[in-house]
Structure formats: structure tokens, C-alpha cells
Amino acid sequence: MVELLLNTNISFYIGIFVQWGFLMAFLYSLASSINSADKSIVWLSFIMALSYSSSMFIDMDAITYFDFFLFDIITLFVIILSGFFIKISSVYIYLLFGLGINTSLFFAMYIDNDVMHHYEFWWFWWVYIVGINFTDLTMVLVFFIGKDVLKLAWLEGKLNKVFNKRAY
């Protein structure tokens, strides 16, 4: 089972599915917002589709975890910048949360493999495999259903109320 999940061919197919999901999310949001003035979901889905589709031009056998870390940092930065121009929604929060987790996991795997030179499977690799795939699929799913499935937007609202009431 471990060899199956760590196989670069399997990860390639999962990556293709996520790329397809973001492309379909873009097309769906584009079609569903034709008569709407708010195009924020279209822009967010375009950024994600562009970011994830750019990996089609990368040799997946030669890329490192640090490269993935840098790609996610750039995408995260672009999404944060887009927050100044678009309406903040639960999709925006989920993208920040998901890309934040992915960025952290890519950096941790870079440290584990390239700095610490751990090449034998251990529990953190399961965290990486499940974490990356779960966050990617959750980000795609939120584009389609538009609901706060993990209650992240609700939690963000509660935290804003707590910190805004605090006297400094």
C-alpha cells in the first residue's frame, strides 16, 4: 500500500484529477456567474486553475518538495493580493487555509527528505499524503458546493469578534 501511494505515477494521476477539478471549478463558476456582478469566485478559481495547471509543464520526476513549496507560496501570495480586489467569501478562506496547510507540508517534507535525509517511510509521510490530498480535494469541493463544510468561515468570524472586542 505504501509503495502504491508513494509511486510517482499514482501521484501524477491524483494531481491530474485535482487540476481537472480546478479547471472545472473555473468553468462552472464562469458559467454560473454570467448574470452576476460579483466575479470573485471566478477570479479565485482562475488563479487556482492556472496555478495547478502550470504543473503540466514540469517534469514530475525531477521536481523537489521545495519547488512545490515555492509554487504554493506564490499562489498563496496572489490569492492574498486578490483579497484586496474581490469580495471575501468562504472559498477565499478555504483557499488560504488549504494552501497554508499544503505549503507547510511541502516545507516539512523538504526538511525531512533533503535536510534530514529520511528516506524510509514513517508516520509523518501518512500525514503528508492524507493532508495534501484532503486539502486539495476540499478546495475543489468548496468551489462547487459553496458551503462552509469544515466551518472555517464560521470560526474566522468568531475569532474576528473576539479579537475586535479586545481593548489594546
N, CA, C and O of each residue as an XYZ file, in Angstrom:
672
protein
N       0.830     -1.201      0.000
C       0.000      0.000      0.000
C       0.869      1.257      0.000
O       0.575      2.221     -0.707
N       1.939      1.242      0.796
C       2.823      2.398      0.877
C       3.458      2.673     -0.476
O       3.530      3.822     -0.911
N       3.925      1.608     -1.149
C       4.540      1.782     -2.456
C       3.549      2.349     -3.461
O       3.920      3.131     -4.336
N       2.281      1.951     -3.331
C       1.259      2.449     -4.230
C       1.048      3.945     -4.049
O       0.949      4.680     -5.032
N       0.979      4.402     -2.809
C       0.741      5.813     -2.546
C       1.951      6.685     -2.858
O       1.796      7.850     -3.225
N       3.142      6.139     -2.718
C       4.347      6.916     -2.980
C       4.800      6.830     -4.431
O       5.734      7.527     -4.827
N       4.165      6.004     -5.213
C       4.504      5.846     -6.617
C       4.241      7.166     -7.344
O       3.176      7.764     -7.192
N       5.214      7.612     -8.129
C       5.046      8.891     -8.824
C       3.941      8.832     -9.870
O       3.345      9.862    -10.184
N       3.651      7.654    -10.419
C       2.561      7.541    -11.385
C       1.212      7.781    -10.716
O       0.357      8.461    -11.283
N       1.011      7.237     -9.530
C      -0.243      7.433     -8.795
C      -0.384      8.896     -8.392
O      -1.463      9.473     -8.530
N       0.675      9.493     -7.903
C       0.590     10.904     -7.530
C       0.342     11.778     -8.757
O      -0.301     12.822     -8.657
N       0.846     11.356     -9.905
C       0.588     12.071    -11.151
C      -0.911     12.063    -11.472
O      -1.471     13.094    -11.845
N      -1.556     10.909    -11.327
C      -2.985     10.804    -11.627
C      -3.837     11.570    -10.620
O      -4.845     12.169    -10.996
N      -3.455     11.559     -9.379
C      -4.176     12.361     -8.377
C      -4.014     13.842     -8.708
O      -4.973     14.608     -8.617
N      -2.814     14.240     -9.086
C      -2.573     15.631     -9.470
C      -3.377     16.041    -10.685
O      -3.893     17.157    -10.741
N      -3.489     15.150    -11.662
C      -4.292     15.428    -12.852
C      -5.761     15.587    -12.467
O      -6.444     16.467    -12.990
N      -6.247     14.753    -11.567
C      -7.635     14.863    -11.124
C      -7.885     16.204    -10.429
O      -8.920     16.833    -10.650
N      -6.948     16.641     -9.595
C      -7.096     17.927     -8.907
C      -7.022     19.072     -9.919
O      -7.792     20.028     -9.824
N      -6.106     18.986    -10.884
C      -6.039     20.002    -11.946
C      -7.363     20.075    -12.696
O      -7.887     21.163    -12.935
N      -7.896     18.930    -13.062
C      -9.174     18.878    -13.750
C     -10.268     19.490    -12.878
O     -11.133     20.214    -13.371
N     -10.223     19.195    -11.579
C     -11.219     19.752    -10.658
C     -11.173     21.267    -10.613
O     -12.219     21.915    -10.629
N      -9.981     21.844    -10.557
C      -9.877     23.303    -10.552
C     -10.281     23.908    -11.893
O     -10.877     24.984    -11.931
N      -9.968     23.235    -12.978
C     -10.409     23.724    -14.290
C     -11.930     23.683    -14.391
O     -12.544     24.628    -14.886
N     -12.537     22.603    -13.931
C     -13.998     22.502    -13.952
C     -14.624     23.520    -12.998
O     -15.690     24.066    -13.284
N     -13.963     23.777    -11.861
C     -14.461     24.797    -10.937
C     -14.443     26.164    -11.594
O     -15.363     26.960    -11.406
N     -13.399     26.440    -12.364
C     -13.338     27.708    -13.087
C     -14.463     27.806    -14.106
O     -15.166     28.815    -14.164
N     -14.634     26.759    -14.910
C     -15.680     26.789    -15.932
C     -17.073     26.862    -15.305
O     -17.945     27.564    -15.816
N     -17.284     26.148    -14.213
C     -18.574     26.172    -13.517
C     -18.852     27.562    -12.939
O     -19.954     28.091    -13.085
N     -17.855     28.144    -12.287
C     -18.062     29.470    -11.697
C     -18.238     30.531    -12.781
O     -18.986     31.491    -12.599
N     -17.556     30.359    -13.896
C     -17.716     31.286    -15.016
C     -19.139     31.211    -15.572
O     -19.770     32.238    -15.821
N     -19.630     30.002    -15.762
C     -20.976     29.832    -16.309
C     -22.053     30.265    -15.318
O     -23.066     30.841    -15.715
N     -21.842     29.992    -14.043
C     -22.886     30.314    -13.062
C     -22.891     31.786    -12.664
O     -23.844     32.237    -12.028
N     -21.868     32.541    -13.013
C     -21.830     33.955    -12.629
C     -22.041     34.891    -13.814
O     -21.730     36.079    -13.727
N     -22.557     34.379    -14.898
C     -22.756     35.208    -16.095
C     -23.650     36.402    -15.790
O     -23.355     37.515    -16.225
N     -24.730     36.195    -15.056
C     -25.671     37.268    -14.755
C     -25.423     37.901    -13.392
O     -26.288     38.604    -12.870
N     -24.272     37.664    -12.820
C     -23.952     38.208    -11.506
C     -22.860     39.268    -11.637
O     -21.954     39.162    -12.463
N     -22.977     40.281    -10.804
C     -21.951     41.335    -10.823
C     -20.694     40.899    -10.079
O     -19.597     41.370    -10.376
N     -20.856     39.998     -9.111
C     -19.725     39.532     -8.303
C     -18.999     38.401     -9.024
O     -19.555     37.319     -9.212
N     -17.778     38.653     -9.419
C     -16.961     37.663    -10.132
C     -15.806     37.151     -9.275
O     -14.831     36.624     -9.811
N     -15.900     37.297     -7.951
C     -14.779     36.929     -7.088
C     -14.470     35.435     -7.145
O     -13.300     35.053     -7.139
N     -15.487     34.589     -7.199
C     -15.252     33.146     -7.274
C     -14.617     32.784     -8.617
O     -13.792     31.873     -8.688
N     -14.992     33.485     -9.664
C     -14.386     33.240    -10.988
C     -12.891     33.549    -10.936
O     -12.078     32.777    -11.443
N     -12.534     34.671    -10.328
C     -11.120     35.040    -10.244
C     -10.340     34.054     -9.382
O      -9.225     33.671     -9.735
N     -10.918     33.641     -8.253
C     -10.222     32.680     -7.391
C     -10.044     31.341     -8.094
O      -8.976     30.734     -8.018
N     -11.078     30.883     -8.770
C     -10.962     29.605     -9.476
C      -9.984     29.715    -10.646
O      -9.293     28.748    -10.964
N      -9.919     30.884    -11.290
C      -8.946     31.086    -12.368
C      -7.518     31.006    -11.831
O      -6.653     30.379    -12.440
N      -7.281     31.643    -10.691
C      -5.942     31.606    -10.078
C      -5.551     30.174     -9.748
O      -4.430     29.750    -10.030
N      -6.482     29.425     -9.149
C      -6.166     28.044     -8.770
C      -5.989     27.155    -10.002
O      -5.087     26.317    -10.034
N      -6.835     27.328    -11.008
C      -6.695     26.525    -12.227
C      -5.372     26.821    -12.920
O      -4.694     25.906    -13.388
N      -5.008     28.083    -12.985
C      -3.740     28.461    -13.597
C      -2.559     27.909    -12.810
O      -1.606     27.390    -13.392
N      -2.624     28.021    -11.495
C      -1.533     27.543    -10.645
C      -1.349     26.034    -10.766
O      -0.235     25.553    -10.971
N      -2.433     25.301    -10.640
C      -2.323     23.842    -10.669
C      -2.080     23.319    -12.078
O      -1.449     22.273    -12.237
N      -2.556     24.008    -13.094
C      -2.318     23.564    -14.463
C      -0.890     23.832    -14.909
O      -0.406     23.199    -15.847
N      -0.219     24.749    -14.257
C       1.177     25.015    -14.627
C       2.074     23.817    -14.361
O       3.161     23.722    -14.931
N       1.639     22.904    -13.508
C       2.459     21.725    -13.223
C       2.460     20.731    -14.382
O       3.221     19.764    -14.363
N       1.618     20.956    -15.391
C       1.651     20.087    -16.576
C       2.956     20.243    -17.335
O       3.345     19.354    -18.093
N       3.630     21.358    -17.139
C       4.855     21.646    -17.876
C       6.110     21.335    -17.054
O       7.210     21.754    -17.412
N       5.940     20.605    -15.964
C       7.037     20.292    -15.061
C       7.315     18.795    -15.120
O       6.391     17.983    -15.166
N       8.580     18.445    -15.117
C       8.970     17.039    -15.038
C       8.754     16.572    -13.604
O       9.517     16.942    -12.711
N       7.721     15.762    -13.375
C       7.340     15.357    -12.026
C       8.395     14.476    -11.359
O       8.398     14.353    -10.134
N       9.278     13.867    -12.124
C      10.330     13.041    -11.529
C      11.517     13.878    -11.058
O      12.315     13.410    -10.245
N      11.645     15.109    -11.554
C      12.792     15.948    -11.209
C      12.450     17.054    -10.214
O      13.356     17.711     -9.702
N      11.183     17.274     -9.930
C      10.784     18.371     -9.051
C      11.005     17.972     -7.592
O      10.919     16.796     -7.238
N      11.288     18.958     -6.760
C      11.514     18.698     -5.342
C      10.359     19.261     -4.519
O       9.529     20.021     -5.019
N      10.327     18.874     -3.255
C       9.310     19.408     -2.355
C       9.485     20.908     -2.167
O       8.510     21.626     -1.946
N      10.723     21.383     -2.254
C      10.951     22.815     -2.116
C      10.355     23.579     -3.300
O       9.860     24.693     -3.132
N      10.399     22.993     -4.483
C       9.770     23.616     -5.652
C       8.258     23.732     -5.456
O       7.669     24.774     -5.745
N       7.635     22.658     -4.964
C       6.202     22.714     -4.663
C       5.906     23.763     -3.608
O       4.904     24.474     -3.693
N       6.777     23.860     -2.615
C       6.640     24.876     -1.562
C       6.648     26.279     -2.183
O       5.814     27.118     -1.841
N       7.587     26.524     -3.088
C       7.668     27.839     -3.723
C       6.447     28.132     -4.590
O       5.941     29.255     -4.590
N       5.973     27.130     -5.329
C       4.771     27.329     -6.153
C       3.567     27.683     -5.282
O       2.786     28.572     -5.623
N       3.422     26.985     -4.159
C       2.285     27.273     -3.278
C       2.431     28.627     -2.596
O       1.429     29.305     -2.364
N       3.650     29.036     -2.269
C       3.869     30.368     -1.684
C       3.444     31.445     -2.682
O       2.779     32.412     -2.311
N       3.825     31.276     -3.936
C       3.449     32.253     -4.969
C       1.934     32.301     -5.132
O       1.346     33.381     -5.198
N       1.300     31.125     -5.197
C      -0.159     31.078     -5.339
C      -0.836     31.698     -4.124
O      -1.806     32.442     -4.268
N      -0.340     31.403     -2.944
C      -0.900     31.970     -1.715
C      -0.761     33.488     -1.716
O      -1.686     34.196     -1.319
N       0.374     33.984     -2.155
C       0.604     35.427     -2.233
C      -0.363     36.089     -3.222
O      -0.905     37.157     -2.940
N      -0.574     35.460     -4.368
C      -1.502     36.014     -5.365
C      -2.928     36.026     -4.820
O      -3.667     36.984     -5.045
N      -3.314     34.985     -4.115
C      -4.672     34.943     -3.552
C      -4.830     35.987     -2.452
O      -5.877     36.627     -2.355
N      -3.813     36.164     -1.632
C      -3.880     37.215     -0.599
C      -4.002     38.580     -1.251
O      -4.799     39.405     -0.805
N      -3.225     38.835     -2.302
C      -3.335     40.105     -3.028
C      -4.710     40.280     -3.659
O      -5.240     41.390     -3.693
N      -5.280     39.210     -4.152
C      -6.605     39.310     -4.763
C      -7.669     39.668     -3.730
O      -8.724     40.195     -4.083
N      -7.400     39.387     -2.466
C      -8.345     39.727     -1.406
C      -8.600     41.219     -1.288
O      -9.613     41.626     -0.720
N      -7.696     42.046     -1.818
C      -7.901     43.494     -1.802
C      -8.881     43.944     -2.889
O      -9.400     45.059     -2.830
N      -9.135     43.088     -3.873
C      -9.944     43.473     -5.020
C     -11.258     42.708     -5.151
O     -12.136     43.110     -5.913
N     -11.395     41.615     -4.418
C     -12.595     40.789     -4.549
C     -13.345     40.734     -3.230
O     -12.845     41.154     -2.186
N     -14.554     40.208     -3.305
C     -15.362     40.004     -2.108
C     -14.834     38.767     -1.375
O     -14.666     37.703     -1.970
N     -14.576     38.924     -0.083
C     -14.086     37.797      0.724
C     -15.240     36.835      0.974
O     -16.312     37.234      1.428
N     -15.005     35.569      0.672
C     -16.042     34.552      0.832
C     -15.446     33.335      1.534
O     -14.261     33.304      1.866
N     -16.288     32.347      1.748
C     -15.790     31.117      2.365
C     -14.795     30.418      1.442
O     -13.886     29.740      1.922
N     -14.950     30.569      0.133
C     -13.995     29.970     -0.812
C     -12.613     30.580     -0.599
O     -11.612     29.863     -0.596
N     -12.555     31.880     -0.422
C     -11.281     32.576     -0.173
C     -10.621     32.038      1.098
O      -9.418     31.780      1.116
N     -11.402     31.875      2.143
C     -10.871     31.370      3.415
C     -10.368     29.941      3.255
O      -9.308     29.592      3.774
N     -11.123     29.114      2.539
C     -10.699     27.732      2.324
C      -9.426     27.649      1.486
O      -8.578     26.790      1.727
N      -9.291     28.527      0.515
C      -8.069     28.526     -0.287
C      -6.865     28.933      0.549
O      -5.796     28.333      0.439
N      -7.037     29.951      1.386
C      -5.937     30.349      2.270
C      -5.577     29.224      3.228
O      -4.400     28.929      3.437
N      -6.581     28.604      3.802
C      -6.352     27.506      4.752
C      -5.700     26.311      4.060
O      -4.705     25.775      4.548
N      -6.259     25.892      2.924
C      -5.731     24.730      2.215
C      -4.323     24.943      1.690
O      -3.468     24.069      1.828
N      -4.079     26.100      1.088
C      -2.735     26.382      0.592
C      -1.745     26.574      1.735
O      -0.564     26.253      1.598
N      -2.218     27.090      2.850
C      -1.345     27.205      4.027
C      -0.912     25.840      4.536
O       0.256     25.634      4.867
N      -1.859     24.907      4.597
C      -1.515     23.540      5.016
C      -0.591     22.891      3.996
O       0.415     22.289      4.371
N      -0.919     23.004      2.713
C      -0.068     22.409      1.675
C       1.347     22.976      1.716
O       2.322     22.234      1.599
N       1.457     24.285      1.881
C       2.766     24.925      1.940
C       3.563     24.395      3.122
O       4.749     24.092      2.992
N       2.918     24.286      4.261
C       3.588     23.767      5.465
C       4.033     22.327      5.276
O       5.141     21.958      5.665
N       3.172     21.514      4.682
C       3.526     20.104      4.473
C       4.647     19.948      3.449
O       5.532     19.112      3.628
N       4.621     20.739      2.384
C       5.717     20.677      1.409
C       7.041     21.081      2.045
O       8.069     20.449      1.803
N       7.016     22.131      2.856
C       8.252     22.562      3.504
C       8.740     21.514      4.508
O       9.940     21.255      4.609
N       7.810     20.918      5.245
C       8.193     19.874      6.204
C       8.769     18.653      5.489
O       9.721     18.046      5.979
N       8.210     18.289      4.347
C       8.764     17.163      3.593
C      10.128     17.512      2.992
O      10.998     16.648      2.880
N      10.308     18.752      2.615
C      11.623     19.192      2.135
C      12.655     19.036      3.257
O      13.745     18.506      3.041
N      12.299     19.500      4.444
C      13.217     19.358      5.587
C      13.479     17.885      5.867
O      14.621     17.485      6.092
N      12.422     17.078      5.852
C      12.552     15.655      6.169
C      13.435     14.923      5.156
O      14.309     14.147      5.542
N      13.211     15.166      3.881
C      13.959     14.435      2.856
C      15.320     15.048      2.542
O      16.329     14.344      2.546
N      15.358     16.348      2.270
C      16.576     16.962      1.754
C      17.527     17.459      2.832
O      18.734     17.532      2.603
N      17.007     17.797      3.989
C      17.876     18.283      5.066
C      18.213     17.160      6.046
O      19.378     16.939      6.378
N      17.170     16.449      6.506
C      17.380     15.381      7.488
C      17.713     14.038      6.835
O      18.166     13.116      7.514
N      17.495     13.924      5.535
C      17.794     12.716      4.751
C      17.076     11.475      5.273
O      17.680     10.411      5.408
N      15.772     11.619      5.570
C      14.933     10.471      5.924
C      14.317      9.932      4.647
O      13.576     10.634      3.959
N      14.627      8.689      4.335
C      14.102      8.101      3.115
C      13.260      6.863      3.378
O      12.761      6.239      2.442
N      13.101      6.504      4.649
C      12.250      5.373      4.990
C      10.908      5.895      5.467
O      10.818      6.927      6.133
N       9.868      5.156      5.108
C       8.509      5.568      5.431
C       8.317      5.633      6.946
O       8.709      4.721      7.674
N       7.713      6.717      7.401
C       7.352      6.857      8.811
C       6.034      7.615      8.894
O       5.511      8.032      7.861
N       5.479      7.807     10.090
C       4.113      8.315     10.274
C       3.894      9.683      9.637
O       2.785      9.972      9.186
N       4.914     10.529      9.588
C       4.714     11.851      9.016
C       4.372     11.784      7.529
O       3.668     12.655      7.018
N       4.856     10.775      6.842
C       4.547     10.650      5.425
C       3.066     10.364      5.217
O       2.488     10.797      4.220
N       2.450      9.647      6.136
C       0.997      9.451      6.073
C       0.288     10.788      6.259
O      -0.675     11.089      5.555
N       0.770     11.588      7.212
C       0.188     12.918      7.422
C       0.298     13.737      6.152
O      -0.650     14.421      5.766
N       1.441     13.672      5.505
C       1.650     14.397      4.250
C       0.685     13.917      3.159
O       0.013     14.732      2.527
N       0.614     12.611      2.938
C      -0.220     12.040      1.881
C      -1.691     12.393      2.103
O      -2.367     12.864      1.189
N      -2.173     12.166      3.306
C      -3.575     12.448      3.612
C      -3.826     13.957      3.614
O      -4.843     14.413      3.091
N      -2.918     14.729      4.193
C      -3.106     16.174      4.294
C      -3.157     16.863      2.949
O      -4.049     17.677      2.710
N      -2.228     16.561      2.071
C      -2.186     17.185      0.747
C      -3.437     16.830     -0.055
O      -4.086     17.703     -0.630
N      -3.764     15.547     -0.086
C      -4.916     15.123     -0.875
C      -6.226     15.644     -0.292
O      -7.112     16.053     -1.043
N      -6.363     15.638      1.026
C      -7.586     16.135      1.662
C      -7.780     17.625      1.403
O      -8.879     18.059      1.057
N      -6.722     18.405      1.569
C      -6.876     19.850      1.365
C      -7.127     20.184     -0.105
O      -7.935     21.060     -0.412
N      -6.443     19.495     -1.009
C      -6.689     19.742     -2.435
C      -8.133     19.424     -2.808
O      -8.796     20.221     -3.471
N      -8.614     18.276     -2.389
C      -9.983     17.891     -2.724
C     -11.010     18.781     -2.023
O     -12.071     19.055     -2.585
N     -10.712     19.229     -0.817
C     -11.617     20.136     -0.113
C     -11.695     21.479     -0.827
O     -12.778     22.047     -0.965
N     -10.556     21.988     -1.280
C     -10.563     23.259     -2.009
C     -11.387     23.149     -3.289
O     -12.140     24.064     -3.621
N     -11.252     22.042     -4.002
C     -12.041     21.844     -5.220
C     -13.524     21.737     -4.867
O     -14.365     22.345     -5.528
N     -13.839     20.977     -3.842
C     -15.225     20.754     -3.442
C     -15.933     22.046     -3.048
O     -17.099     22.244     -3.388
N     -15.240     22.916     -2.341
C     -15.853     24.160     -1.869
C     -16.249     25.050     -3.045
O     -17.236     25.781     -2.953
N     -15.515     25.005     -4.128
C     -15.903     25.777     -5.316
C     -17.269     25.337     -5.839
O     -18.063     26.167     -6.281
N     -17.540     24.054     -5.791
C     -18.781     23.544     -6.357
C     -19.973     23.682     -5.418
O     -21.066     24.037     -5.859
N     -19.778     23.408     -4.136
C     -20.926     23.447     -3.235
C     -21.104     24.806     -2.580
O     -22.212     25.142     -2.162
N     -20.040     25.596     -2.478
C     -20.144     26.949     -1.942
C     -20.552     27.019     -0.490
O     -21.035     28.060     -0.044
N     -20.379     25.969      0.253
C     -20.772     25.934      1.667
C     -19.526     25.835      2.546
O     -18.456     25.415      2.107
N     -19.703     26.227      3.769
C     -18.640     26.174      4.761
C     -18.622     24.778      5.397
O     -19.083     24.601      6.525
N     -18.088     23.788      4.667
C     -18.187     22.390      5.079
C     -17.405     22.079      6.350
O     -17.834     21.233      7.135
N     -16.294     22.724      6.570
C     -15.481     22.485      7.768
C     -15.664     23.575      8.826
O     -14.977     23.575      9.847
N     -16.580     24.491      8.582
C     -16.887     25.609      9.487
C     -15.686     26.533      9.696
O     -15.527     27.103     10.775
N     -14.850     26.682      8.685
C     -13.697     27.574      8.778
C     -14.119     29.038      8.724
O     -13.577     29.865      9.458
N     -15.076     29.365      7.866
C     -15.552     30.746      7.784
C     -16.265     31.135      9.078
O     -16.128     32.265      9.549
N     -17.018     30.211      9.648
C     -17.688     30.451     10.925
C     -16.651     30.710     12.017
O     -16.797     31.648     12.801
N     -15.608     29.887     12.072
C     -14.544     30.052     13.063
C     -13.810     31.367     12.861
O     -13.470     32.042     13.832
N     -13.563     31.735     11.613
C     -12.890     33.004     11.324
C     -13.732     34.180     11.799
O     -13.196     35.155     12.326
N     -15.052     34.093     11.614
C     -15.946     35.149     12.092
C     -15.942     35.252     13.607
O     -15.935     36.354     14.155
N     -15.947     34.124     14.282
C     -15.906     34.119     15.757
C     -14.589     34.699     16.267
O     -14.578     35.470     17.226
N     -13.485     34.328     15.629
C     -12.185     34.849     16.054
C     -12.093     36.349     15.813
O     -11.512     37.071     16.623
N     -12.657     36.822     14.712
C     -12.670     38.266     14.456
C     -13.450     39.010     15.524
O     -13.035     40.088     15.950
N     -14.573     38.457     15.966
C     -15.369     39.090     17.017
C     -14.601     39.149     18.325
O     -14.641     40.156     19.031
N     -13.901     38.067     18.646
C     -13.142     38.020     19.909
C     -12.007     39.039     19.889
O     -11.819     39.781     20.853
N     -11.253     39.076     18.794
C     -10.098     39.961     18.743
C     -10.474     41.412     18.504
O      -9.727     42.304     18.903
N     -11.600     41.677     17.870
C     -12.031     43.058     17.664
C     -12.627     43.670     18.917
O     -12.623     44.892     19.062
N     -13.145     42.846     19.833
C     -13.693     43.342     21.092
C     -12.599     43.634     22.106
O     -12.796     44.410     23.041
N     -11.468     43.019     21.917
C     -10.367     43.161     22.869
C      -9.820     44.587     22.843
O      -9.549     45.139     21.776
N      -9.664     45.170     24.015
C      -9.090     46.521     24.122
C      -7.580     46.407     24.213
O      -7.049     45.614     24.991
N      -6.895     47.208     23.410
C      -5.426     47.123     23.390
C      -4.836     48.292     24.117
O      -3.614     48.406     24.214
